[in-house]
Amino acid sequence: MFKFLRPKKKTNYQLLFWTAYLSIVVALTAKILELSSTLTLEIITKYPELAEYSTMVRLYVIFS
């Protein structure tokens, strides 16, 4: 009835490929988030008048 729910035979190559793909995606996402938060805080420390326009910065100041 639901052919897409049947288990499919996976090869070691496919498992290795998806493991590498997911690990790279997670690592890159974490690095991008780290850099963007660091750069945002540097910009706000240089130009504090921008803080009133950013909801993220207001929440950071309130909860830290």
ZADO-1210 file (C-alpha; in nm, 4 decimals, padded with zeros to 6 digits):
<atoms>
<atom x="00.0000" y="00.0000" z="00.0000" code="MET" pos="1"/>
<atom x="00.2617" y="00.2573" z="00.1065" code="PHE" pos="2"/>
<atom x="00.5693" y="00.1622" z="-00.0911" code="LYS" pos="3"/>
<atom x="00.7686" y="00.4608" z="00.0362" code="PHE" pos="4"/>
<atom x="00.7420" y="00.3323" z="00.3954" code="LEU" pos="5"/>
<atom x="00.9037" y="-00.0010" z="00.3179" code="ARG" pos="6"/>
<atom x="01.2629" y="-00.0294" z="00.4347" code="PRO" pos="7"/>
<atom x="01.5078" y="00.0168" z="00.1525" code="LYS" pos="8"/>
<atom x="01.8425" y="-00.1506" z="00.1202" code="LYS" pos="9"/>
<atom x="02.1116" y="00.1036" z="00.2045" code="LYS" pos="10"/>
<atom x="02.4689" y="00.0668" z="00.0968" code="THR" pos="11"/>
<atom x="02.7654" y="00.1616" z="00.3089" code="ASN" pos="12"/>
<atom x="02.8471" y="00.4335" z="00.0567" code="TYR" pos="13"/>
<atom x="02.5045" y="00.5950" z="00.1006" code="GLN" pos="14"/>
<atom x="02.5335" y="00.5862" z="00.4791" code="LEU" pos="15"/>
<atom x="02.8832" y="00.7349" z="00.4644" code="LEU" pos="16"/>
<atom x="02.7675" y="01.0051" z="00.2233" code="PHE" pos="17"/>
<atom x="02.4716" y="01.1133" z="00.4378" code="TRP" pos="18"/>
<atom x="02.6755" y="01.1014" z="00.7573" code="THR" pos="19"/>
<atom x="02.9398" y="01.3277" z="00.6040" code="ALA" pos="20"/>
<atom x="02.6758" y="01.5572" z="00.4534" code="TYR" pos="21"/>
<atom x="02.4867" y="01.6036" z="00.7795" code="LEU" pos="22"/>
<atom x="02.8030" y="01.6571" z="00.9838" code="SER" pos="23"/>
<atom x="02.9240" y="01.9256" z="00.7409" code="ILE" pos="24"/>
<atom x="02.5849" y="02.0997" z="00.7440" code="VAL" pos="25"/>
<atom x="02.5720" y="02.1025" z="01.1252" code="VAL" pos="26"/>
<atom x="02.9312" y="02.2275" z="01.1538" code="ALA" pos="27"/>
<atom x="02.8799" y="02.5068" z="00.9004" code="LEU" pos="28"/>
<atom x="02.5519" y="02.6153" z="01.0575" code="THR" pos="29"/>
<atom x="02.7110" y="02.6316" z="01.4019" code="ALA" pos="30"/>
<atom x="03.0056" y="02.8336" z="01.2676" code="LYS" pos="31"/>
<atom x="02.7786" y="03.0801" z="01.0852" code="ILE" pos="32"/>
<atom x="02.5668" y="03.1337" z="01.3966" code="LEU" pos="33"/>
<atom x="02.8765" y="03.1836" z="01.6115" code="GLU" pos="34"/>
<atom x="03.0275" y="03.4385" z="01.3736" code="LEU" pos="35"/>
<atom x="02.7047" y="03.6296" z="01.3253" code="SER" pos="36"/>
<atom x="02.6446" y="03.6628" z="01.6987" code="SER" pos="37"/>
<atom x="03.0036" y="03.7722" z="01.7601" code="THR" pos="38"/>
<atom x="02.9924" y="04.0294" z="01.4822" code="LEU" pos="39"/>
<atom x="02.6531" y="04.1581" z="01.5970" code="THR" pos="40"/>
<atom x="02.7847" y="04.2193" z="01.9466" code="LEU" pos="41"/>
<atom x="03.0950" y="04.3940" z="01.8095" code="GLU" pos="42"/>
<atom x="02.8797" y="04.6249" z="01.5973" code="ILE" pos="43"/>
<atom x="02.6521" y="04.7044" z="01.8915" code="ILE" pos="44"/>
<atom x="02.9481" y="04.7859" z="02.1170" code="THR" pos="45"/>
<atom x="03.0872" y="05.0234" z="01.8532" code="LYS" pos="46"/>
<atom x="02.7493" y="05.1801" z="01.7686" code="TYR" pos="47"/>
<atom x="02.5209" y="05.1499" z="02.0716" code="PRO" pos="48"/>
<atom x="02.2517" y="05.3623" z="01.9076" code="GLU" pos="49"/>
<atom x="02.1754" y="05.0668" z="01.6799" code="LEU" pos="50"/>
<atom x="02.0690" y="04.8595" z="01.9805" code="ALA" pos="51"/>
<atom x="01.7343" y="05.0308" z="02.0054" code="GLU" pos="52"/>
<atom x="01.6400" y="04.8982" z="01.6610" code="TYR" pos="53"/>
<atom x="01.7306" y="04.5350" z="01.7238" code="SER" pos="54"/>
<atom x="01.4916" y="04.3045" z="01.9072" code="THR" pos="55"/>
<atom x="01.7646" y="04.0413" z="01.9369" code="MET" pos="56"/>
<atom x="01.9939" y="04.2868" z="02.1160" code="VAL" pos="57"/>
<atom x="01.7159" y="04.4029" z="02.3481" code="ARG" pos="58"/>
<atom x="01.6430" y="04.0427" z="02.4456" code="LEU" pos="59"/>
<atom x="02.0161" y="03.9740" z="02.4915" code="TYR" pos="60"/>
<atom x="02.0504" y="04.2711" z="02.7256" code="VAL" pos="61"/>
<atom x="01.7381" y="04.1770" z="02.9224" code="ILE" pos="62"/>
<atom x="01.8244" y="03.8091" z="02.9714" code="PHE" pos="63"/>
<atom x="02.2002" y="03.8339" z="03.0282" code="SER" pos="64"/>
</atoms>
